[in-house]
């Protein structure tokens, strides 16, 4: 069957390439290693659905079922040769080719004229505060773990810090322009422009 890859599916395969394990251990490791910053593992049901799909596609297999009187039955999964090949193929494509993604923020920005400049400035200022807090958190984590962990295990955090810093700089600059009037609009002006544009570009 054709398998539609996802960051969570890649995480599962990568963990099972390390060693066979049960889903609870996978979730633990993703969080302990801060991979939940780039892989959505917030809902355990999503993890189990992904595992079921990987199993149906023969990318993983059941290695054992463990029983412990103190815990529910746990299934231990292992990666197949096809799963290892798939993970490496996905990695090559994900690293080499930027994907067409559709996050919320650019979508909201594309409809900014629905708000007044003052409203937009207020909302974006709050975003800047959240970005500054996120940037401080990422910097703290890198300062803490950078000296003790191999750098290759932290490159996604470096990337997130760089992207967050860039977005914070851009959003802060935009808030300044909105507040000093360098960037301004009104629905009336935009409607008039749209009408003129239609008349000259039928």
Order of alpha helices (4+ residues) and beta strands (2+ residues): alpha-beta-alpha-alpha-beta-beta-alpha-alpha-alpha-alpha-alpha
